[in-house]
Amino acid sequence: MRLFSILQSARAPLDLPNRWDIVVFPALFGLIFLLAWGTHQMAAPYSLGEPIQISLDPAALPQYAARTVLRMAVAMVLSLVFTLTYATLAAKYRRAEQVMVPLLDVLQSVPILGFLSITVLGFIRLFPGSLLGPEAAAIFAIFTSQAWNMAFSFYHSLRIIPRELYQVAAVFQLSSWQRFWKLEVPFALPNLLWNAMMSASGGWFFVVASEAISVAGHDILLPGIGSYIAVAIQQQDLTAIGYAIETMLLVVLVTDQLVFRPLVAWADRFKFEQASLGEAPTSWVLTLLTRTNLLRRLLVVPAWFWEWSVRQFRRLPAKPFLPRLRLRITRREARRLDRLWNWFLVVAAAVSIVVLTRFVVRETSYVEIGHVFLLGLLTALRVIVLILLASVVWVPIGVWIGLRPHLAQHLQPVALFLSAFPANLLFPLAVSLIVIHHLNPEIWLSPLMILGTQWYILFNVIAGAASIPADLREVSANLGLRRGAWWQRLILPGVFPAFVTGVITASGGAWNASVVSEIASWGIHTVSATGLGAYIALQTASGDYPRVALGIAVMSLYVVAVNRLVWRRLHLYAEKHLTLG
Amino acid sequence: MVNSVNNGDKLIDLIGVNKSFAAPEKGRIAVLQDVNIQVRRGEIVAVLGRSGCGKSTLLRIICGLTTASSGKVLYRGRSVRKPVPGISLVFQSFALFPWLNVLGNVELGLEAQNVPPAERRERALAVIDMIGLDGFESAYPKELSGGMRQRVGFARALVVNPDVLLMDEAFSSLDVPTAETLRTDLLDLWVEHLIPTQAILMVSHNIEEALLLADRIVIFEANPGRVKAEVPITLKHPRDRESVVFRQLVERVYTIMTTPVVPSEAELARLARPTIGHRLPRVTVAQMTGVLDVINQPANAGSIDLPVLAETLQMEVNDIFPILEALELLDFAHVAGRRVTLMRHGRAFAEADIQRRKVIFGEHLLRRVPLAAHIRRVLDERPSQRAPSSRFLRELEDYLPEQDAEGVLEVIIDWGRYAELFAYDSEAGIFSTENPGAEVET
């Protein structure tokens, strides 16, 4: 009897649209319309060499912005699909894991902008006579900037799911499909979302960079903010650049408010903690959405779809997947098989290195390879110096903010927001100054590569400083630690883990940015600095693929080496010894 | 057994169950040895034993989460190799999905069974109501207290209408009054037949808890886990823990648990030569010192009854066992029946000052614990006088499962550091004979 009444009362208010619906309803339909229009535009007919008109009229900017956002969204969806499949396979099959995880690590270090011109040709052949080719290439570039770290985060989450939760799934005989969506994905969600946000921040940079590409002597300008700004640079139109910057600020702000903030607020419940700590994040959009009747009704659709999928996938082979029984593989045969597999991997790696070297050497010489390594060293020097400079500036500021909770609460989102803003939009301003004042590009172009990524250092340090326990600070005050000792004993160790995380992201981003920042133009003037980034950019422009490959390979090598030898170790050290609590 | 019992009444039947883990070189490590237990319709059986005696493994074998190395596990006459619908499990740690609210967590078990959504909700709400979670349907686990969380755990296990309910230390994460309430509520449901469950098998390390609930207690012995004794309990529910009969039962079970069985020949051989893989009890030096100090108090004069010791230390008797095991291992104390007696060296230790204590402790460690002697010998033999912990860990894994090996190594590091037998740098994972003072950061 009573059960029935509960169900009834839950259903009653669903019947009429309420005032919240009045706001949400039009917005939803607007979104659907935009989506239809955008996808239609994406598939417009196009053949290589055909000029695409980009208007510098500010009235065209909303339309361009919408196209840019759409590219971003498509890439994000693809990244999610990739993450869910790739990381799941890597986590469930040990031998696959041995290949897939290091591969991911290397892919993460490959400068994306370098091989854009190679992929674009492939995609144009894939979709002949349609704008879909270049569109797909741009989306692919954004995808490659996002997918790897999302996959990594998901893979790591899968591996730390508590064993007991798996046992619950087993005792109640959930199918592997149910287990995936009820246990594995929810557990990984908060981290995945955080990484998706980070990825999206990086993604804006690449979407802007990949819209205006030159391939085999042809300039392809995909309608979007990136192309708008490329045209503005050609025409040396500072006002137009200003409009573009304003539009981008607005776009980043709106996506944050409409997409990420609600998601973060919603995903808070997935955090695996026994008691709620601190304030739960809130979002006005989420509040609005949950108050509507329309949405609650629409939720019936996914619920229905879920039931349907459960029935469909009931027979999915339930691979027993406990997160690594803590017993080592002890049987000799298994160990021998492992060794065999390892040898196979080593041989495969050696063969691919030989093949790549031969491809490169056919066109170039060992002297040139040496030269490219030297260029890499120069770029490495820039990255290191800039990271150091940025750290000197932002660590004290970050600590100062982080120790003031009220301030940190307001300023951390600002830092996150700044990191999302694509710094390459600001390049033309800097380049125009260099050209006008005849500054030395070797020095003055360098700061550009850290322009967008320095914020990662700032907001990580803020977060690190904010998490230093109050009792440690009180103890330090009580002991009367003097300034030097206070920094050395309390603050620096306290923020170090977060700082390292920030630096890893920042330096990775700086390497990537070097491809677009070591060489830049303003109208007819082109300024360039000596370095690996400029080398890759130049070879890309002239379509010399063996040299592009060489440049990319060397840069990847540098990034992997620095990650492995410096950052990874610092990170492990920090995780092991300096994690608080 | 009683002749009226026929096969149909046996819900769970364990016949000669063994469980062992593979270890390189040394063959296998036994966790469970020749376990025979029957659970019949209408009874609550409690498996009682110290922690680490394999009782949780036993439970996981019964519900099909892991398989026995040999022997038979039958549920209603059918072999159990993977989880089956009729058996459900309540976890010590609750194991709730934090992203599902109470209703979602309870519905989870039904979802896998193809129950249509409307019926699912109806049944879940009914169980939630019955278990006393009414009004909390939409709360998330983190909003609930421990007791309420375990109620969700019970609701989730009961909603699938299990034949057999398994409880893995279901009350031991809860504070005493909360556990008491939940236990009483469960017993009410059981006695009044409000749940369709036919039998309950619980594992516990708490004697009183087992005596309050069970119709039969199976006492487990550790290393390897095996049945030591069975005690039928015929007291009527509700049981009064202050009654004379109850106290006598506690005493009896207690004596059975603490009296060593006559060791078999194989075991004598094992005891005579403790290997480096001896499973050291997870006890700190401070705990040992505390117990020794109590026994050495003038009032006790070097000998004390276990219950008195427990009361003085304000500890559960179960938690004192490992400490006594360590003291016996080091030849500091001797346990006979319920009486703990200080040995000569134990007294010397208790009466010594800090530096002298370290010396005595170190001597006994080297003499009585082969692992300590082994580490020291390896260090002394090496020119660098250093050795990585991984070296010893690998050796231990020949005797023990990986997790236990790590635990044993942690214990020996603690003991060895105290005795200044060796230094250990946890950052580098290196044992050395350096002056332990050198490892302290400046």
Chai-1 contact restraints between the chains, C-beta under 6 A:
chainA,res_idxA,chainB,res_idxB,connection_type,confidence,min_distance_angstrom,max_distance_angstrom,comment,restraint_id
A,L3,B,E122,contact,1.0,0.0,6.0,A-B,restraint_1
A,L3,B,L125,contact,1.0,0.0,6.0,A-B,restraint_2
A,E164,B,F91,contact,1.0,0.0,6.0,A-B,restraint_3
A,E164,B,S93,contact,1.0,0.0,6.0,A-B,restraint_4
A,E164,B,A95,contact,1.0,0.0,6.0,A-B,restraint_5
A,L165,B,A95,contact,1.0,0.0,6.0,A-B,restraint_6
A,Q167,B,L65,contact,1.0,0.0,6.0,A-B,restraint_7
A,V168,B,A95,contact,1.0,0.0,6.0,A-B,restraint_8
A,A170,B,L65,contact,1.0,0.0,6.0,A-B,restraint_9
A,A170,B,P83,contact,1.0,0.0,6.0,A-B,restraint_10
A,V171,B,C63,contact,1.0,0.0,6.0,A-B,restraint_11
A,V171,B,P83,contact,1.0,0.0,6.0,A-B,restraint_12
A,V171,B,L89,contact,1.0,0.0,6.0,A-B,restraint_13
A,F172,B,G109,contact,1.0,0.0,6.0,A-B,restraint_14
A,F172,B,A112,contact,1.0,0.0,6.0,A-B,restraint_15
A,Q173,B,P83,contact,1.0,0.0,6.0,A-B,restraint_16
A,Q173,B,A112,contact,1.0,0.0,6.0,A-B,restraint_17
A,L174,B,A112,contact,1.0,0.0,6.0,A-B,restraint_18
A,P186,B,W99,contact,1.0,0.0,6.0,A-B,restraint_19
A,R269,B,W99,contact,1.0,0.0,6.0,A-B,restraint_20
A,F270,B,W99,contact,1.0,0.0,6.0,A-B,restraint_21
A,F272,B,P98,contact,1.0,0.0,6.0,A-B,restraint_22
A,A275,B,K142,contact,1.0,0.0,6.0,A-B,restraint_23
A,S276,B,K142,contact,1.0,0.0,6.0,A-B,restraint_24
A,R326,B,E402,contact,1.0,0.0,6.0,A-B,restraint_25
A,R326,B,Q403,contact,1.0,0.0,6.0,A-B,restraint_26
A,L327,B,P401,contact,1.0,0.0,6.0,A-B,restraint_27
A,L327,B,E402,contact,1.0,0.0,6.0,A-B,restraint_28
A,R328,B,E402,contact,1.0,0.0,6.0,A-B,restraint_29
A,T330,B,A22,contact,1.0,0.0,6.0,A-B,restraint_30
A,T330,B,P24,contact,1.0,0.0,6.0,A-B,restraint_31
